[in-house]
Amino acid sequence: MSSPHRALLDDRAIIRASGADMYELLQRLVTGNLDQVAPGKGVYSLLLTPQGKFLFDFFMVSDPENEGAMLIDCAKTRVADLQKRLTMYKLRADAAFDDVSAEFQVIAHWGANASPIDGHPSYADPRDARLGYRSVVPASDASAVLNKSHSTAASAEDYRAFCVSLGVPDGSLDIGADKDFPIESNLDLLNGIDFHKGCFVGQEVASRTHRKGKARKRLVVAALDGDAPEPGSDVLIGEAKVGSIAGSAGGNALALVFTDRVAKAQSVEAQAGDSKLTLRVPPYASFSLEGDNA
């Protein structure tokens, strides 16, 4: 997509985080550094299990209407679980996590000449510059913002397909909660973990994996020739299982593969179900499928 595209992401929800102890509490819990949250700058972050496995991913941005508060942009299907988990951690702290999804909408703006939306919390997507911008706008203004835009109208499904083509996963669709490690899904390469900020839940395991400098499994893009395989389908090169399908959209799938097995097979032509796949490394990634699995 070469021209700017703007889409209402109706699969997103908003939690307002507030209270005198909210900042300190979240800073101890999540992988992102809240010090980086500022007007015009959002932070992509995760909440992990104590064993370092993935639970949730989300974006954090300042709430312009409530000083000291933040808006957490998360998957609508998981907002209740995230809210419950954050509330569980607060104990006696002065912190509140309120579902204010009825008040806000999330808009994505990507493609050539994409730009932030004036007058609203709007920021460059912190995962990768190719993803353009995200904005949190009052629900009452969302239609007007979209109509005033000179961008091509798009849908949440279009945006999903665009992300998958770049190898960018959606935590609610492509990553197993309490199952997968974030580095395997490239979330370290997508600025999901600040390894210099200090403590967060699951830090010991995440930091140890990061220090080793290698991950046997990595998420790659699989161009599809045929129908999209079901999530969890085996990815085969010849008779060898090299990974599994994480999710798919728009003619591409995301595959979690053992990079050393792909390198040993000496081929990126694979099969999942009845579909042929061509595996490729995401454009933001530093690893390869030829034996360097950093």
For each residue, the residues with C-beta under 8 A, 3 or more apart:
1: 5 110 111 152 154 162
2: 111 112
3: 111 112 113 151 152
4: 109 110 111 112 113 114 115 132 149 150 151 152
5: 1 109 110 111 114 151 152 153 154 158 159 162
6: 107 108 109 146 149 151 152 153 154
7: 107 108 153 154 155 156 158 159
8: 105 106 107 142 146 155 156
9: 12 105 106 107 108 156 159
10: 76 105 156
11: 75 76 77 156
12: 9 73 74 75 76 105 106
13: 73 74 75 76 79 99 101
14: 71 72 73 74 99 100 101 103 104 106 136
15: 71 72 74 79 82 83 86 97 98 99 100
16: 63 66 69 70 71 72 96 97 98 100
17: 22 26 60 69 70 71 72 86 95 96 97
18: 22 63 66 68 69 70 95 96 98
19: 22 93 94 95 96
20: 94 95
21: 24 25 90 93 94 95
22: 17 18 19 25 26 68 69 70 93 94 95 96
23: 26 27 34 68
24: 21 27 28 93
25: 21 22 28 29 89 90 93 95
26: 17 22 23 29 30 34 60 70 86 95
27: 23 24 30 33 34 35 197 198
28: 24 25 199 200 201
29: 25 26 47 86 89 200 201
30: 26 27 34 45 46 47 60 200 201
31: 45 46 47 48 182 192 193 194 200 202 206
32: 36 43 44 45 46 60 192 193 194 197
33: 27 36 43 194 196 197
34: 23 26 27 30 37 43 60 70
35: 27 197
36: 32 33 41 43 194
37: 34 41 42 43 60 61 62 70
38: 41 62
39: 62 64 121
40: 116 122 123
41: 36 37 38 61 123 124 126
42: 37 59 60 61 73 121 123 124 125 126 134
43: 32 33 34 36 37 59 60 61 126
44: 32 57 58 59 125 126 127 190 191 192
45: 30 31 32 57 58 59 60 192
46: 30 31 32 54 55 56 57 58 171 182 187 192 193
47: 29 30 31 55 56 58 82 85 86 201
48: 31 52 53 54 55 182 200 201 202 206
49: 52 53 54 55 178 201 202
50: 201 202
51: 202 205
52: 48 49 181 182 202 203 204 205 206 209
53: 48 49 177 178 179 180 181 182 202
54: 46 48 49 57 171 175 176 177 178 179 180 181 182 185 187
55: 46 47 48 49 85 177 178
56: 46 47 74 75 78 81 82 85 171 177
57: 44 45 46 54 74 75 171 175 187 192
58: 44 45 46 47 72 73 74 75 82
59: 42 43 44 45 72 73 74 126 134
60: 17 26 30 32 34 37 42 43 45 70 71 72 73
61: 37 41 42 43 70 71 73 121 123 136
62: 37 38 39 69 70 71 121
63: 16 18 66 69 70 71 121
64: 39 120 121
65:
66: 16 18 63 69
67:
68: 18 22 23
69: 16 17 18 22 62 63 66
70: 16 17 18 22 26 34 37 60 61 62 63
71: 14 15 16 17 60 61 62 63 100 104 121 136
72: 14 15 16 17 58 59 60 82 97
73: 12 13 14 42 58 59 60 61 106 134 136
74: 12 13 14 15 56 57 58 59 78 79 82
75: 11 12 13 56 57 58 78 79 170 171 172
76: 10 11 12 13 79 101
77: 11 172
78: 56 74 75 81 82 171 172
79: 13 15 74 75 76 82 83 99 101
80: 83 84 99
81: 56 78 84 85
82: 15 47 56 58 72 74 78 79 85 86
83: 15 79 80 86 87 97 98 99
84: 80 81 87 88
85: 47 55 56 81 82 88 89
86: 15 17 26 29 47 82 83 89 90 95 97
87: 83 84 90 97
88: 84 85
89: 25 29 85 86
90: 21 25 86 87 93 95 97
91:
92:
93: 19 21 22 24 25 90
94: 19 20 21 22
95: 17 18 19 20 21 22 25 26 86 90
96: 16 17 18 19 22
97: 15 16 17 72 83 86 87 90
98: 15 16 18 83
99: 13 14 15 79 80 83
100: 14 15 16 71 103 104
101: 13 14 76 79 104
102: 139
103: 14 100 138 139
104: 14 71 100 101 136 137 138 139
105: 8 9 10 12 136 137 138 139 142
106: 8 9 12 14 73 134 135 136 137
107: 6 7 8 9 117 134 135 137 142 145 146
108: 6 7 9 125 131 132 133 134 135 159
109: 4 5 6 114 115 116 117 132 133 134 135 149 151
110: 1 4 5 114 125 130 131 132 133 159 162
111: 1 2 3 4 5 114 132 151 152
112: 2 3 4
113: 3 4
114: 4 5 109 110 111 132 133 151
115: 4 109 133
116: 40 109 122 123 124 133 135
117: 107 109 120 122 133 135 137 145
118: 122
119:
120: 64 117 135 136 137 138 141 145
121: 39 42 61 62 63 64 71 135 136
122: 40 116 117 118 133 134 135 136
123: 40 41 42 61 116 126 133 134 135
124: 41 42 116 129 132 133
125: 42 44 108 110 128 129 131 132 133 134
126: 41 42 43 44 59 123 191
127: 44 131 168 190 191 192
128: 125 131 166 168 190 191 284
129: 124 125
130: 110 166 283 284
131: 108 110 125 127 128 163 166 168
132: 4 108 109 110 111 114 124 125
133: 108 109 110 114 115 116 117 122 123 124 125
134: 42 59 73 106 107 108 109 122 123 125
135: 106 107 108 109 116 117 120 121 122 123 145
136: 14 61 71 73 104 105 106 120 121 122
137: 104 105 106 107 117 120 141 142 145
138: 103 104 105 120 141 142
139: 102 103 104 105 142
140:
141: 120 137 138 144 145
142: 8 105 107 137 138 139 145 146
143: 146 147
144: 141 147 148
145: 107 117 120 135 137 141 142 148 149
146: 6 8 107 142 143 149 153
147: 143 144
148: 144 145
149: 4 6 109 145 146
150: 4
151: 3 4 5 6 109 111 114 154
152: 1 3 4 5 6 111
153: 5 6 7 146
154: 1 5 6 7 151 158 159
155: 7 8 158 159
156: 7 8 9 10 11 159 160
157: 160 161 249 250
158: 5 7 154 155 161 162 250
159: 5 7 9 108 110 154 155 156 162 163
160: 156 157 163 164 170 249 250
161: 157 158 164 165 249 250 251 252
162: 1 5 110 158 159 165 166 250
163: 131 159 160 166 168 169 170 249
164: 160 161 167 168 221 247 248 249 250 252 253 254
165: 161 162 221 250 252
166: 128 130 131 162 163 221 282 283 284
167: 164 186 219 220 221 254 281 282 283 284 285
168: 127 128 131 163 164 190 282
169: 163 173 174 175 185 186 187 219 246 247 254
170: 75 160 163 173 174 175 247
171: 46 54 56 57 75 78 174 175 177
172: 75 77 78
173: 169 170 247
174: 169 170 171 185 219 231 246 247 254
175: 54 57 169 170 171 180 182 185 246
176: 54 179 180
177: 53 54 55 56 171
178: 49 53 54 55
179: 53 54 176
180: 53 54 175 176 184 185 256
181: 52 53 54 184 185 205 206 209 215
182: 31 46 48 52 53 54 175 185 187 188 192 193 206
183: 186 187 188 193 206 209 210 215
184: 180 181 215 217 218 219 256
185: 54 169 174 175 180 181 182 219 246 256
186: 167 169 183 189 190 218 219 282 284 285
187: 46 54 57 169 182 183 190 192 193
188: 182 183 192 193 210
189: 186 282 284 285 286
190: 44 127 128 168 186 187 284
191: 44 126 127 128 194
192: 31 32 44 45 46 57 127 182 187 188
193: 31 32 46 182 183 187 188 206 210
194: 31 32 33 36 191 197
195: 206 207 210
196: 33
197: 27 32 33 35 194 200
198: 27
199: 28 203
200: 28 29 30 31 48 197 203
201: 28 29 30 47 48 49 50
202: 31 48 49 50 51 52 53 205 206
203: 52 199 200 206 207
204: 52 207 208
205: 51 52 181 202 208 209
206: 31 48 52 181 182 183 193 195 202 203 209 210
207: 195 203 204 210 211
208: 204 205 211 212
209: 52 181 183 205 206 212 215
210: 183 188 193 195 206 207 213
211: 207 208
212: 208 209
213: 210 294
214: 293 294
215: 181 183 184 209 218 287 293 294
216: 258 259 260 293
217: 184 243 256 257 258 259
218: 184 186 215 256 257 259 285 287 293
219: 167 169 174 184 185 186 246 254 255 256 257 282
220: 167 254 255 257 279 280 281 282 289
221: 164 165 166 167 252 253 254 255 279 280 281 282
222: 235 245 252 253 254 255 270 272 277 278 279 280
223: 251 252 277 278 280
224: 227 228 229 248 251 252 253 275 276 277
225: 275 276 277 278
226: 273 274 275 276
227: 224 273 274 275
228: 224 248 249 253 275
229: 224 233 245 248 253 272 273 274 275
230: 233 245 273
231: 174 245 246 247 248
232: 244 245
233: 229 230 244 245 272 273
234: 241 243 244 272
235: 222 241 242 243 244 245 255 257 270 271 272 277 279
236: 239 240 241 242 270 271 272
237: 240 242 261 262 265 267 269 270 271
238: 265 267
239: 236
240: 236 237 261 264 265
241: 234 235 236 261
242: 235 236 237 257 258 261 262 265 270
243: 217 234 235 255 256 257 258 261 262
244: 232 233 234 235 255 256
245: 222 229 230 231 232 233 235 248 253 254 255 272
246: 169 174 175 185 219 231 253 254 255 256
247: 164 169 170 173 174 231 253 254
248: 164 224 228 229 231 245 252 253 254
249: 157 160 161 163 164 228 252
250: 157 158 160 161 162 164 165
251: 161 223 224
252: 161 164 165 221 222 223 224 248 249
253: 164 221 222 224 228 229 245 246 247 248 272 277
254: 164 167 169 174 219 220 221 222 245 246 247 248
255: 219 220 221 222 235 243 244 245 246 270 272 277 279
256: 180 184 185 217 218 219 243 244 246
257: 217 218 219 220 235 242 243 261 262 279 289
258: 216 217 242 243 261 262
259: 216 217 218 262 263 287 288 289 291 292 293
260: 216 263 264 291 293
261: 237 240 241 242 243 257 258 264 265
262: 237 242 243 257 258 259 265 267 268 279 289
263: 259 260 266 289 290 291 293
264: 240 260 261
265: 237 238 240 242 261 262
266: 263
267: 237 238 262 270
268: 262 278 279 280 289
269: 237 276 277 278 279
270: 222 235 236 237 242 255 267 276 277 278 279
271: 235 236 237 275 276 277
272: 222 229 233 234 235 236 245 253 255 275 277
273: 226 227 229 230 233
274: 226 227 229
275: 224 225 226 227 228 229 271 272
276: 224 225 226 269 270 271
277: 222 223 224 225 235 253 255 269 270 271 272
278: 222 223 225 268 269 270
279: 220 221 222 235 255 257 262 268 269 270 289
280: 220 221 222 223 268 289
281: 167 220 221 285 287 288 289
282: 166 167 168 186 189 219 220 221 285
283: 130 166 167
284: 128 130 166 167 186 189 190
285: 167 186 189 218 281 282
286: 189 294
287: 215 218 259 281 292 293 294
288: 259 281 291 292 293
289: 220 257 259 262 263 268 279 280 281
290: 263
291: 259 260 263 288
292: 259 287 288
293: 214 215 216 218 259 260 263 287 288
294: 213 214 215 286 287
